[in-house]
Amino acid sequence: MPFYTDTLGLPDSAFGLLRDLIHERTGLFYENGKCDILTDKLSPLVIERGFNSFLDYYYLLKYDAQAGDEWRRVMDALSVQETYFWREMDQVRALVEVIVPQHFSTFRAGPLRIWSAACATGEEPLTIAMALNEAGWFDRAPIEIVASDASAGAIDKARRGLYRERSFRSLAPPLRAKYFTEERGAWRVAPALQARVKWAVANLAVEAEVAPLATAPVIFCRNVFIYFSADSIRKVVSLFSRRMPTPGHLFIGAAESLLRLTTDFDFQEVGGAFVYIKH
Ligand SMILES: C[S@@+](CC[C@H](N)C(=O)[O-])C[C@H]1O[C@@H](n2cnc3c(N)ncnc32)[C@H](O)[C@@H]1O
């Protein structure tokens, strides 16, 4: 929004500092040509703090003892929470029809953990839970779904479990009727389905937050790498590969690719979907 940029000004040097700090702490990368997107998203936060320059805001984020709270606001402001139920279902079908049966035929007693690593407001892990429930898996085997996002605001919404029409664009009406109840113009997820998912706030760029979750043999990390630099993706994928057991299955978004970024995973077709496998 020109108003903010004009008011605050963002000299190239300050933009570079702020952009690099955000990249280092979140993995999110704004090229020089995307300067205005970053300024539009951050300007309201800078103004709320009473600053009149981005450089002051940079110093707050980098050095202030209370920067933790401010980083929460930054993450919420930069988070693009575009998601919906039953998105890119070929991968979820491959999970339910091939990977889960394989897991339980090989490790009969062991529980299976599935991690949705940038789940936004929760539609992805709830889709996985619905699909597993429809196939009767929860009655037959111990399966745990963990879902996280770096945006605490997104996870608050996921915990609330109230969804608007946009989230249902691909979900068949009978499934909506089965798993959701209408509530004042929105839809509340059934408590039993909601209880299948454990929610957490975790930043993919912070090793200590990701390492315990990345021990899951199945990771969905979809439609977040499109916002990351190649270097940030490499770091995250390398951590996944060090932590995941074998075989480990990693799903990324249809518009994303790891082919030039890692040799730790084989790219394979499984049950009609593409998946990166750690052997
Ligand atoms: C477009 S949504 C993807 C939602 C879902 N995975 C899907 O495919 O429908 C991208 C999400 O990535 C999250 N995100 C961005 N940077 C992240 C980071 N460093 N760690 C974890 N999540 C991050 C955003 O907060 C946002 O909720």
The ligand as a Gaussian input file, in Angstrom:
#p B3LYP/6-31G(d) Opt

LIG

0 1
 C       -0.315000     -21.961000       1.911000
 S       -0.255000     -22.540000       3.570000
 C       -0.152000     -24.286000       3.325000
 C       -1.217000     -25.024000       4.076000
 C       -1.301000     -26.522000       3.780000
 N       -0.047000     -27.189000       3.988000
 C       -1.793000     -26.777000       2.377000
 O       -1.037000     -27.213000       1.523000
 O       -2.987000     -26.532000       2.120000
 C        1.420000     -22.077000       4.039000
 C        1.639000     -22.095000       5.538000
 O        3.042000     -22.135000       5.780000
 C        3.267000     -21.505000       7.007000
 N        4.681000     -21.160000       7.178000
 C        5.407000     -20.175000       6.588000
 N        6.667000     -20.179000       7.036000
 C        6.759000     -21.207000       7.912000
 C        7.806000     -21.707000       8.729000
 N        9.028000     -21.156000       8.718000
 N        7.547000     -22.762000       9.527000
 C        6.317000     -23.339000       9.562000
 N        5.274000     -22.879000       8.826000
 C        5.492000     -21.828000       8.014000
 C        2.372000     -20.283000       6.953000
 O        2.133000     -19.745000       8.241000
 C        1.122000     -20.853000       6.265000
 O        0.158000     -21.215000       7.219000

